[in-house]
Amino acid sequence: MTSRITHSPSVEIDLDRLSDYFAVKDIDLAIRFSDAVADTEQALLKMPEMGALREYKALGLTGMRMILVNGFRNYMIFYMPTDYGIHVVRVLHGARDLEALFE
């Protein structure tokens, strides 16, 4: 079976907002960010356990991991390894209140 990446609905919102934020500054930066997220996700498909294990209160997030977006050290991908690949839960800036977001 081919490994695949799935996104929660929140990820699509996160990526739209972050792309808009970067595009206001520089359209090329927005494109680089989108490419960096995709590249990081592809790397996770090869080694889904490489992200740091995270523990939050929400029961459905047991086993969630976090990795920095390649080249964007303040942005993180939160994901869960699955039998079919990875499921991306959120893409967030590190300054966000992560505890509150994952309660």
C-alpha positions in Angstrom: 0.0 0.0 0.0 1.2 3.5 -0.8 1.8 5.9 2.1 -0.3 9.0 2.1 -0.8 12.3 3.9 -4.2 13.4 5.2 -5.1 16.7 6.7 -7.6 17.6 9.3 -10.0 20.5 8.3 -8.1 22.7 10.7 -4.9 22.2 8.7 -6.5 23.6 5.6 -7.5 26.7 7.5 -4.0 27.0 9.1 -2.3 26.8 5.7 -4.6 29.3 4.1 -4.1 31.8 6.9 -0.3 31.3 7.0 -0.1 31.6 3.2 -2.1 34.8 3.3 0.2 36.2 6.1 3.4 35.4 4.2 1.9 36.6 0.8 1.3 40.1 2.3 5.0 40.3 3.0 6.3 38.6 -0.1 4.5 36.2 -2.5 7.8 34.2 -3.0 8.0 33.7 0.8 4.4 32.3 0.8 5.4 29.9 -2.0 8.6 28.9 -0.1 6.6 28.2 3.0 4.0 26.1 1.2 6.8 24.1 -0.5 8.6 23.7 2.9 5.5 22.3 4.5 5.0 19.8 1.6 8.7 18.8 1.8 8.5 18.3 5.6 5.4 16.2 5.2 7.1 14.0 2.5 10.1 13.5 4.9 7.6 12.4 7.6 6.2 9.8 5.2 9.6 8.2 5.1 10.2 8.4 8.8 7.0 9.0 10.6 8.5 8.6 14.1 11.1 11.3 13.7 9.0 14.1 15.2 9.0 14.7 18.9 6.2 12.9 20.8 3.8 15.5 22.4 1.4 14.9 25.2 -1.8 17.0 25.5 -5.0 16.5 27.5 -7.2 15.7 24.5 -7.8 12.0 24.4 -7.9 11.9 20.6 -4.3 13.3 20.4 -2.5 10.3 22.1 0.6 9.6 20.0 0.7 13.0 18.3 4.1 14.2 17.3 5.6 17.6 16.3 8.3 18.6 13.9 9.6 22.0 12.7 8.8 23.0 9.2 12.1 22.8 7.2 13.6 26.3 6.9 10.9 27.9 9.1 12.0 27.1 12.6 9.1 29.0 14.3 6.4 26.9 12.5 5.5 23.4 13.5 3.6 20.5 12.0 1.6 18.5 14.5 0.7 15.0 13.1 -0.1 11.4 14.0 1.6 8.4 12.4 -1.1 6.1 11.0 -1.2 2.7 9.3 -1.4 4.4 6.0 1.1 7.2 6.5 0.5 10.4 8.5 -2.4 12.5 9.5 -1.6 16.2 9.9 -3.6 17.7 12.8 -2.4 21.4 12.7 0.4 23.7 11.3 1.1 26.4 13.8 3.5 29.2 14.8 5.3 28.3 18.0 4.1 31.4 19.8 0.5 30.2 19.9 -0.9 28.9 23.2 -0.5 25.2 22.2 -1.9 23.9 25.5 -5.1 25.8 24.9 -5.4 24.7 21.3 -5.0 21.0 22.2 -7.1 20.8 25.3 
